[in-house]
């Protein structure tokens, strides 16, 4: 049987051989799901990555997920809790600095960081519920 024309549009795994920039930190409690960019879907003009942050002994305390950095493109960053009883209580504390302004967030959220604006560090504390993280931006590959 011939392969379907748009089968290549469905990504069901993380990007093979993904290399995160030095300012991004990886931990065993981060479970990467998918990564779309021009390498994984030819012709894509945006990048998107999805992952879970899960409660674990190693997720206790404070962890820096990303150091301060900038992009030449605007970034959408979303943290959503997996908690049917209260979809807004994040089950963790996220500290996120944008252009020197510190924000402490304890609810599910979406944030847009404009192009050229420094953001980070991104710190997470005391994860007690699974958190789905979605990040996207209009760039062919994450830089």
matplotlib code that plots the C-alpha trace (Angstrom):
import matplotlib.pyplot as plt

x = [0.0, 1.3, 2.1, -0.5, 0.3, 0.1, 1.4, 4.7, 2.6, 2.0, 4.8, 4.6, 8.0, 10.6, 13.1, 15.8, 19.2, 17.7, 20.4, 19.2, 21.1, 23.3, 20.8, 18.2, 18.4, 17.1, 16.0, 14.7, 11.3, 10.9, 9.2, 9.5, 6.7, 7.0, 9.1, 8.1, 10.3, 11.6, 13.8, 11.0, 8.3, 9.8, 8.2, 7.3, 7.8, 7.4, 8.7, 6.7, 7.6, 5.5, 6.6, 5.3, 6.9, 5.9, 6.1, 9.2, 11.7, 14.0, 11.3, 11.2, 12.8, 13.9, 15.1, 16.2, 14.6, 16.2, 18.7, 18.2, 18.2, 16.6, 15.2, 14.8, 11.2, 8.3, 7.7, 4.4, 5.0, 2.2, 2.1, -1.2, -1.8, -3.3, -5.8, -9.5, -10.5, -8.9, -7.5, -6.1, -4.1, -0.7, 0.4, 3.8, 5.3, 6.9, 9.2, 9.7, 11.6, 10.8, 13.0, 14.1, 10.5, 10.0, 6.7, 5.7, 2.9, 0.9, -1.9, -2.1, -0.9, 0.0, 2.6, 3.9, 7.4, 8.0, 11.0, 14.2, 13.0, 15.2, 13.4, 14.6, 15.6, 12.6, 12.5, 10.0, 9.5, 7.8, 6.0, 3.0, 0.9, 1.8, 2.2, 1.9, 4.3, 3.7, 6.2, 6.0, 7.3, 7.6, 11.0, 12.0, 14.2, 14.6, 17.7]
y = [0.0, 3.5, 5.9, 8.5, 12.0, 13.8, 11.0, 13.0, 15.7, 13.6, 13.5, 11.0, 11.3, 13.7, 15.0, 12.4, 13.7, 16.9, 19.1, 21.7, 25.0, 25.4, 27.7, 24.9, 22.3, 18.7, 16.5, 13.0, 14.4, 16.1, 13.7, 15.1, 14.1, 15.8, 18.4, 19.9, 22.1, 22.3, 19.3, 17.0, 18.3, 19.7, 23.1, 23.9, 27.6, 27.3, 25.2, 23.5, 21.2, 19.5, 17.8, 16.7, 17.7, 14.9, 14.7, 12.9, 12.9, 14.8, 17.4, 18.5, 21.8, 24.3, 23.5, 26.0, 24.9, 27.6, 30.4, 34.0, 34.2, 35.9, 34.8, 36.7, 35.5, 35.7, 32.6, 31.2, 29.2, 27.4, 25.4, 23.4, 21.2, 17.7, 17.9, 17.3, 18.7, 22.1, 22.8, 26.1, 25.1, 24.3, 22.0, 23.7, 27.2, 28.7, 31.7, 33.3, 36.6, 38.6, 41.6, 41.8, 41.5, 38.5, 36.7, 33.9, 31.8, 29.0, 28.6, 27.1, 29.8, 30.9, 33.5, 35.3, 36.6, 39.2, 38.8, 40.2, 40.3, 38.6, 35.9, 33.6, 32.2, 29.9, 28.1, 25.4, 24.5, 21.5, 19.8, 17.8, 17.3, 16.5, 19.7, 19.8, 22.3, 23.6, 26.0, 27.4, 30.2, 31.4, 30.0, 27.0, 25.5, 26.4, 28.5]
z = [0.0, -0.9, 2.0, 2.5, 1.2, 4.6, 6.9, 7.3, 9.0, 12.1, 14.6, 17.4, 19.0, 20.1, 17.5, 17.0, 18.2, 19.6, 21.0, 23.5, 23.8, 26.9, 28.6, 28.6, 31.4, 31.2, 34.1, 34.5, 35.6, 32.2, 29.7, 26.2, 23.8, 20.4, 18.6, 15.3, 13.2, 9.6, 10.2, 11.4, 9.0, 5.8, 5.0, 8.6, 9.3, 13.1, 15.9, 18.6, 21.4, 24.0, 27.2, 30.6, 33.9, 36.3, 40.1, 41.2, 44.1, 41.7, 41.0, 44.7, 45.7, 43.1, 39.5, 36.9, 33.6, 31.5, 32.1, 30.8, 27.0, 24.0, 20.7, 17.4, 17.3, 19.7, 21.9, 23.2, 26.4, 28.2, 31.5, 32.1, 35.1, 34.8, 37.7, 36.9, 40.3, 39.7, 36.2, 37.4, 40.5, 38.8, 41.6, 41.5, 41.6, 38.5, 38.8, 35.4, 34.8, 31.7, 30.9, 34.5, 35.9, 38.1, 38.1, 40.4, 39.0, 40.7, 38.2, 34.7, 32.3, 28.8, 28.2, 25.1, 25.1, 22.3, 20.0, 21.4, 25.0, 27.5, 29.5, 32.2, 34.4, 34.4, 37.7, 38.9, 42.5, 44.3, 41.5, 43.0, 39.9, 36.2, 34.1, 30.4, 28.8, 25.3, 23.5, 20.0, 17.9, 14.3, 13.5, 11.4, 14.1, 17.8, 18.2]

ax = plt.figure().add_subplot(projection="3d")
ax.plot(x, y, z, "-o")
ax.set_aspect("equal")
plt.show()
